[in-house]
Amino acid sequence: MALFDPQIFEGDTQSEEAELPPPGTYPFIVDEAVTRSKERGNAYRSGNDGVELHLQVGTDKGDWLVFAHLVNTPNAVWKIREFCKCTGMGNAESIESAREFVNKAGIVKCKHDKDQNGRMRLVVERFMPPEKKKDGDKDQRKLPF
C-alpha cells in the first residue's frame, strides 16, 4: 500500500520547481544543526567533519529552508568565522556542540545555484556582519521570527 494517496496527485498544477525568491539579503534563524562526522558515519563526501545548518530564511515569498555547511577544513575557516560574527557567537574555537548553533539569527546573502540534479535552488553566498547603531548599541535588527 502506498504511503500517499495517489488521488492527491491528480490535477496537480504546481510546477516541479517552486519559483525561487530573488537573490538578495534576508533575515534567518537556525532551525536545526546536524553534526556531520566520520565517527557518526555521515561525514561530507570529501571525508571532512562539520555542521550542517538548516536555516529558516525569511523572504518576500515566505520562509524558505536553506542549507548551509560549516566544514572542518582550513579552506572553510572564513565561513565559520563569518557565521559566528554574523550571529554574535563570538570565538569559533570555543564551540563544543552543534546545538549551540540552534536559534542563532542574523542576515544572510543568498544567490541562485544549481544542485546536483541541475535544479535551481537558493543557497548561502555569505553571512553578513551585524549592523551597529551609531550610538554604539548592539545590533538592533528586527527579525521576523
C-alpha positions in Angstrom: 0.0 0.0 0.0 1.3 3.4 -1.0 2.2 5.9 1.8 0.5 8.8 -0.1 -3.0 8.6 -1.6 -2.5 8.6 -5.5 -5.6 10.8 -5.8 -3.8 13.8 -4.3 -1.5 13.9 -7.3 -4.3 14.1 -9.9 -4.7 17.5 -11.4 -1.5 18.8 -9.7 -0.8 22.1 -11.3 2.2 23.0 -9.2 5.4 23.2 -11.1 8.2 20.7 -10.3 10.3 23.6 -9.1 8.8 26.4 -7.0 9.6 29.9 -8.0 12.6 31.0 -6.1 12.8 34.3 -4.3 15.3 36.7 -6.0 18.9 36.7 -4.9 19.3 39.1 -2.0 19.9 39.7 1.6 17.4 38.1 4.1 17.0 37.5 7.8 17.5 33.9 9.0 17.3 31.8 12.1 18.9 28.3 12.6 16.2 25.7 13.0 18.4 22.7 13.2 22.2 22.0 13.3 23.4 18.5 12.5 26.9 17.2 13.3 28.5 15.6 10.3 31.4 13.3 11.2 33.3 10.1 10.2 32.6 8.9 13.7 28.8 9.1 13.1 29.1 7.8 9.6 27.6 10.9 8.0 30.7 12.9 7.1 30.7 15.1 4.0 31.6 13.4 0.7 35.0 15.0 1.0 35.5 13.0 4.2 35.6 16.1 6.3 33.6 16.7 9.5 31.4 19.7 10.0 28.0 21.1 10.9 25.0 21.2 8.5 22.8 24.1 9.3 19.1 24.2 8.4 18.3 27.9 8.1 14.7 29.4 8.0 15.2 32.3 5.7 12.5 35.0 5.6 12.0 36.2 2.0 9.3 38.2 0.3 8.0 34.8 -0.9 7.6 33.4 2.6 10.0 31.4 4.7 12.4 29.1 2.8 14.6 26.2 4.1 18.2 26.8 3.1 21.1 24.6 4.0 24.5 25.9 5.0 27.6 23.8 5.6 30.4 24.7 8.0 33.1 22.3 7.2 36.0 21.5 9.4 38.8 22.3 7.0 41.3 25.1 6.7 39.8 26.3 3.4 36.4 26.9 5.2 37.6 28.7 8.3 36.5 32.0 6.8 32.9 30.8 6.6 32.8 29.5 10.2 34.2 32.8 11.4 31.8 34.8 9.2 28.8 32.8 10.7 30.0 33.4 14.2 30.4 37.1 13.7 27.0 37.4 12.0 25.2 35.7 14.8 27.3 37.1 17.7 28.5 33.7 18.7 32.0 35.0 19.4 35.1 32.8 19.2 34.5 29.9 16.8 37.3 27.9 18.6 35.2 27.6 21.7 32.1 26.0 20.1 31.7 22.5 21.6 28.4 21.3 20.1 26.2 21.7 17.1 23.3 22.5 19.5 25.0 25.9 20.1 24.0 27.0 16.6 20.2 26.4 17.1 18.1 29.6 17.3 21.0 31.8 16.3 19.8 34.5 14.0 21.3 37.0 11.6 21.3 38.3 8.0 22.4 36.1 5.1 23.1 37.0 1.5 21.6 34.3 -0.9 22.1 33.6 -4.5 20.7 31.0 -7.0 22.8 27.9 -7.8 22.1 24.5 -9.4 22.0 21.4 -7.2 23.5 18.0 -8.2 20.4 17.3 -10.3 20.5 20.6 -12.2 17.6 22.2 -10.4 18.0 25.8 -9.3 17.9 26.4 -5.5 18.5 29.3 -3.1 22.0 29.0 -1.4 24.0 31.0 1.1 26.6 33.2 -0.6 27.7 34.7 2.7 26.7 35.6 6.2 26.5 39.4 6.7 28.2 41.1 9.6 25.8 42.7 12.1 25.0 46.4 11.6 25.9 48.6 14.5 23.9 51.6 15.7 25.6 55.0 15.6 25.2 55.3 19.3 27.3 52.2 19.9 24.3 50.0 20.9 24.4 46.3 19.9 22.8 45.1 16.8 19.1 46.1 16.8 17.8 44.4 13.7 14.3 43.3 13.8 14.0 39.7 12.6 10.5 38.4 11.6 10.7 35.3 13.9 
